[in-house]
């Protein structure tokens, strides 16, 4: 099939959330065997080129007026006019300001509009701009073949405000893997890790080791998101880690001030618990605020990391790195 994406700055680009979406979706469509076209602004692509190809994605530059108030509307209009003659099977439209051009574009191809928030309520815009966005949203709701919302709440607001249902498609990201967090000295008061993942598979090969940290009152907690998140309704650290990660390593850490309801049996093995910061063997703990976090000679964590170094942060390296910083 022949697909187009209209309303971003171009491809590839890292300008904003729209461009991040395009950077993943456009090559995905091309790799799946479809024709994938991205409309681009003047600053994108090779100088003076009208069209070009990036890894199987066709890019088309159209003219516009590069000002804060007119860029989206002008580039959207020129892209729409070009798209009328391209015989696309469907067009994804980004930015609700392009709703003004949907009565024209819908005559050439089915359209899906990514609603992406409540632009007409943002404080960055003056009253005139907010009114323009609200009218664009109203026209999007009226003329788009389908609306796409990345939030259930946003979809509910559009239904109430404009009487139009949306298809819920949350933004995603490539699955993280092989994340290593090691040699940390930190004293959070509330929680050590805030974890969530709204889809499988689990993150593989996560490592947290060789660190000296306070765990906070709620050591490993959920970011929220309801029952779809991997940490939902779990409080026991080992349970959360096993639910959210595969083939992970959580060991060789000194855990300070762990709440009594999270005894050693609720953690992966190999993570000694300390009653307070003084027991870690710092030169000066000072209640975790502005102390000297070198380890004393002869302390149990001096040279005890898995790599033979001191556990916790390399304080000398940190002080050298920030020397002279304001």
PLY file of the C-alpha trace (Angstrom):
ply
format ascii 1.0
element vertex 326
property float x
property float y
property float z
element edge 325
property int vertex1
property int vertex2
end_header
0.00 0.00 0.00
0.98 3.62 -0.49
1.09 5.60 2.77
2.02 9.21 3.55
2.75 11.12 6.74
1.96 14.83 6.74
2.55 17.49 9.39
6.00 16.73 10.83
9.23 18.60 10.13
10.53 15.72 8.07
12.56 12.52 8.16
14.79 11.76 9.89
14.37 14.39 12.57
14.59 14.49 16.38
12.73 17.76 16.92
9.77 16.57 19.00
7.39 13.74 19.74
5.89 13.90 16.25
9.32 13.47 14.69
10.12 10.59 17.04
6.94 8.87 15.89
7.85 9.45 12.25
11.40 8.23 12.77
10.05 4.83 13.84
6.85 4.52 11.81
8.12 5.56 8.37
10.91 2.94 8.09
8.63 0.33 9.69
6.13 0.80 6.87
8.89 0.63 4.25
10.38 -2.53 5.76
6.93 -4.11 5.74
6.83 -3.70 1.97
4.70 -0.57 1.73
5.47 2.70 -0.01
6.27 5.19 2.78
6.32 8.94 2.09
7.07 11.72 4.58
6.36 15.36 3.79
9.21 17.59 4.94
9.90 21.24 5.57
12.51 23.40 3.89
15.33 22.68 6.38
15.12 18.91 5.92
17.09 16.83 3.44
19.75 17.66 0.83
20.01 21.28 -0.26
17.75 22.19 -3.21
16.34 18.65 -3.50
12.60 18.36 -4.04
12.48 14.63 -3.27
14.99 12.17 -1.84
15.16 8.70 -0.36
16.35 7.75 3.14
16.58 4.01 3.69
13.52 3.25 1.58
11.48 6.19 2.88
10.60 8.76 0.22
10.78 12.37 1.42
9.05 15.26 -0.34
9.90 18.87 0.44
7.11 21.41 0.03
7.28 25.19 0.55
6.02 27.12 3.54
6.48 30.20 5.69
8.94 29.63 8.56
7.34 31.64 11.36
5.88 30.50 14.67
2.34 31.41 13.67
2.32 30.34 10.01
4.75 27.44 9.59
2.39 24.58 10.45
-0.51 25.97 8.43
1.57 26.91 5.38
3.58 23.69 5.17
0.42 21.71 5.85
-1.36 23.41 2.97
1.46 22.86 0.47
1.80 19.22 1.55
-1.94 18.72 1.17
-1.96 20.17 -2.33
0.91 17.87 -3.35
-0.78 14.83 -1.79
-3.89 15.39 -3.91
-1.96 14.16 -6.95
-0.09 11.22 -5.40
-2.78 8.51 -5.15
-2.02 7.60 -1.55
-4.03 4.78 0.02
-4.07 6.59 3.39
-2.50 9.67 5.00
-1.50 10.10 8.64
-1.95 13.75 9.60
0.03 15.17 12.52
-0.90 18.41 14.32
-4.55 19.37 14.59
-3.87 22.75 12.93
-3.82 20.74 9.71
-7.49 20.03 10.30
-8.17 23.09 8.14
-6.96 21.14 5.10
-8.84 17.90 5.78
-11.93 18.88 3.71
-9.56 19.00 0.72
-7.33 16.04 1.61
-10.21 13.67 2.32
-11.23 13.88 -1.33
-7.96 12.14 -2.25
-7.41 9.53 0.50
-8.64 8.30 3.88
-7.02 10.24 6.73
-6.05 9.47 10.31
-5.36 12.43 12.58
-3.11 12.06 15.62
-4.88 14.32 18.14
-1.90 14.48 20.54
-3.14 16.56 23.45
-5.11 19.76 23.90
-3.09 22.28 21.96
-5.74 24.99 22.29
-5.27 25.02 26.07
-1.48 25.42 26.13
-0.18 28.57 27.75
2.55 29.02 25.12
-0.08 30.22 22.64
-1.95 33.54 22.72
-5.74 33.69 22.43
-5.73 33.92 18.65
-3.48 30.87 18.29
-5.55 28.93 20.82
-8.67 29.73 18.81
-6.94 28.58 15.62
-6.02 25.27 17.23
-9.52 24.78 18.65
-11.05 25.34 15.23
-8.49 22.95 13.73
-9.47 20.35 16.31
-13.15 20.81 15.52
-12.48 20.41 11.80
-10.30 17.35 12.48
-13.13 15.76 14.43
-15.56 16.50 11.62
-13.56 15.56 8.54
-10.93 12.97 9.52
-11.67 9.39 8.58
-10.45 8.36 12.02
-8.90 10.01 15.06
-5.99 8.49 16.97
-5.41 9.34 20.65
-2.32 8.31 22.60
-4.21 8.67 25.90
-7.57 7.33 27.03
-8.22 10.62 28.84
-7.50 12.66 25.71
-9.90 10.44 23.80
-12.58 11.08 26.43
-12.05 14.84 26.19
-12.36 14.79 22.40
-15.55 12.74 22.69
-17.04 15.25 25.13
-15.80 18.36 23.34
-16.38 17.36 19.71
-18.66 14.31 19.83
-16.15 12.04 18.09
-14.63 8.76 19.25
-10.92 8.03 18.87
-8.83 4.91 18.41
-6.47 4.54 21.36
-2.88 3.80 20.28
-0.35 4.63 23.01
3.09 5.87 22.11
5.76 3.23 22.48
9.51 2.96 22.36
12.10 0.34 21.46
12.53 -2.24 24.21
15.42 -1.31 26.45
17.94 -4.02 27.17
21.35 -4.47 28.76
20.92 -1.45 31.07
23.64 -1.40 33.73
23.58 0.81 36.81
26.65 0.29 38.91
28.85 2.09 41.45
26.18 4.48 42.71
26.12 6.25 46.06
22.71 7.81 46.60
20.31 8.57 49.44
16.72 8.80 48.15
14.14 9.35 50.86
11.01 8.14 49.09
11.89 5.32 46.71
14.89 3.68 45.08
13.29 2.63 41.77
10.06 3.72 40.08
9.26 0.96 37.60
6.63 0.39 34.97
6.15 -1.34 31.65
2.81 -1.48 29.88
3.69 -4.34 27.58
5.64 -7.53 27.31
8.31 -8.69 26.85
10.23 -7.97 30.02
13.37 -5.84 29.86
16.31 -8.26 29.53
19.74 -8.13 31.17
19.16 -5.33 33.68
22.03 -4.91 36.15
22.13 -2.99 39.44
25.25 -3.69 41.44
28.20 -2.42 43.51
26.17 0.45 44.93
25.51 1.93 48.38
22.03 3.39 48.58
19.16 4.18 50.89
15.99 2.46 49.76
13.41 5.01 50.87
10.06 4.27 52.42
8.80 2.51 49.26
11.93 0.90 47.80
10.68 -0.38 44.43
7.37 1.05 43.30
5.13 1.41 40.26
5.05 4.43 37.97
1.28 4.03 37.77
-0.76 3.11 34.74
-3.17 0.71 36.41
-3.30 -3.03 36.06
-1.48 -3.05 32.71
1.88 -2.15 34.24
4.26 -4.90 35.36
4.67 -3.41 38.85
0.94 -3.07 39.49
-0.17 -4.15 42.97
3.31 -5.40 43.85
5.38 -4.07 46.74
7.87 -6.85 47.42
11.11 -5.91 45.60
11.89 -9.43 44.38
8.37 -9.78 42.98
8.57 -6.52 41.03
12.02 -7.31 39.66
10.97 -10.80 38.54
7.80 -9.45 36.96
9.42 -6.58 35.06
12.87 -7.95 34.12
14.33 -11.12 32.67
17.83 -12.42 33.29
18.52 -9.52 35.65
21.27 -8.99 38.23
20.49 -7.18 41.46
23.31 -8.00 43.83
26.37 -6.68 45.60
24.55 -3.59 46.84
24.52 -2.21 50.39
20.95 -1.19 51.23
20.61 1.44 53.96
17.58 1.95 56.17
15.34 -0.66 54.59
11.80 -0.55 56.08
11.08 -3.49 58.36
8.30 -4.76 56.12
10.93 -5.47 53.43
13.31 -7.91 55.19
16.22 -9.58 53.39
13.93 -12.41 52.30
11.95 -9.94 50.16
15.05 -8.94 48.17
17.33 -10.83 45.79
20.19 -12.42 47.68
23.57 -10.77 48.08
22.41 -7.31 49.13
23.36 -6.67 52.77
21.06 -4.40 54.73
22.41 -1.67 57.01
20.52 0.07 59.81
21.81 3.53 58.86
24.38 5.41 56.79
26.98 5.33 59.53
27.22 1.56 59.14
28.33 1.92 55.51
31.76 3.12 56.55
31.75 6.58 54.97
34.31 9.10 56.16
31.38 11.37 57.06
27.79 10.36 56.30
26.30 13.64 57.61
22.75 12.32 57.16
23.29 11.97 53.44
23.71 15.68 52.84
27.05 17.21 51.89
29.22 14.66 53.69
32.41 12.93 52.63
31.40 9.73 50.87
34.82 8.17 50.48
34.98 4.84 52.29
37.18 4.48 55.34
40.16 2.15 55.17
39.36 -1.25 56.60
35.59 -0.87 56.13
33.57 -3.85 54.93
32.81 -2.23 51.56
36.31 -0.91 50.88
37.57 -2.74 47.78
34.59 -5.11 48.02
32.95 -4.46 44.65
32.83 -7.25 42.07
35.47 -5.42 40.03
37.79 -5.05 43.03
37.06 -1.35 43.49
35.32 0.34 46.40
31.56 -0.14 46.43
29.53 2.94 45.69
30.55 5.90 43.58
34.09 6.81 42.61
34.06 10.03 44.63
37.47 11.20 43.39
36.37 10.86 39.76
33.16 12.78 40.45
34.98 15.61 42.22
37.47 15.86 39.36
34.68 15.97 36.81
32.79 18.80 38.52
35.81 20.82 39.63
35.26 24.45 38.72
31.59 23.99 37.85
29.22 26.68 39.12
0 1
1 2
2 3
3 4
4 5
5 6
6 7
7 8
8 9
9 10
10 11
11 12
12 13
13 14
14 15
15 16
16 17
17 18
18 19
19 20
20 21
21 22
22 23
23 24
24 25
25 26
26 27
27 28
28 29
29 30
30 31
31 32
32 33
33 34
34 35
35 36
36 37
37 38
38 39
39 40
40 41
41 42
42 43
43 44
44 45
45 46
46 47
47 48
48 49
49 50
50 51
51 52
52 53
53 54
54 55
55 56
56 57
57 58
58 59
59 60
60 61
61 62
62 63
63 64
64 65
65 66
66 67
67 68
68 69
69 70
70 71
71 72
72 73
73 74
74 75
75 76
76 77
77 78
78 79
79 80
80 81
81 82
82 83
83 84
84 85
85 86
86 87
87 88
88 89
89 90
90 91
91 92
92 93
93 94
94 95
95 96
96 97
97 98
98 99
99 100
100 101
101 102
102 103
103 104
104 105
105 106
106 107
107 108
108 109
109 110
110 111
111 112
112 113
113 114
114 115
115 116
116 117
117 118
118 119
119 120
120 121
121 122
122 123
123 124
124 125
125 126
126 127
127 128
128 129
129 130
130 131
131 132
132 133
133 134
134 135
135 136
136 137
137 138
138 139
139 140
140 141
141 142
142 143
143 144
144 145
145 146
146 147
147 148
148 149
149 150
150 151
151 152
152 153
153 154
154 155
155 156
156 157
157 158
158 159
159 160
160 161
161 162
162 163
163 164
164 165
165 166
166 167
167 168
168 169
169 170
170 171
171 172
172 173
173 174
174 175
175 176
176 177
177 178
178 179
179 180
180 181
181 182
182 183
183 184
184 185
185 186
186 187
187 188
188 189
189 190
190 191
191 192
192 193
193 194
194 195
195 196
196 197
197 198
198 199
199 200
200 201
201 202
202 203
203 204
204 205
205 206
206 207
207 208
208 209
209 210
210 211
211 212
212 213
213 214
214 215
215 216
216 217
217 218
218 219
219 220
220 221
221 222
222 223
223 224
224 225
225 226
226 227
227 228
228 229
229 230
230 231
231 232
232 233
233 234
234 235
235 236
236 237
237 238
238 239
239 240
240 241
241 242
242 243
243 244
244 245
245 246
246 247
247 248
248 249
249 250
250 251
251 252
252 253
253 254
254 255
255 256
256 257
257 258
258 259
259 260
260 261
261 262
262 263
263 264
264 265
265 266
266 267
267 268
268 269
269 270
270 271
271 272
272 273
273 274
274 275
275 276
276 277
277 278
278 279
279 280
280 281
281 282
282 283
283 284
284 285
285 286
286 287
287 288
288 289
289 290
290 291
291 292
292 293
293 294
294 295
295 296
296 297
297 298
298 299
299 300
300 301
301 302
302 303
303 304
304 305
305 306
306 307
307 308
308 309
309 310
310 311
311 312
312 313
313 314
314 315
315 316
316 317
317 318
318 319
319 320
320 321
321 322
322 323
323 324
324 325
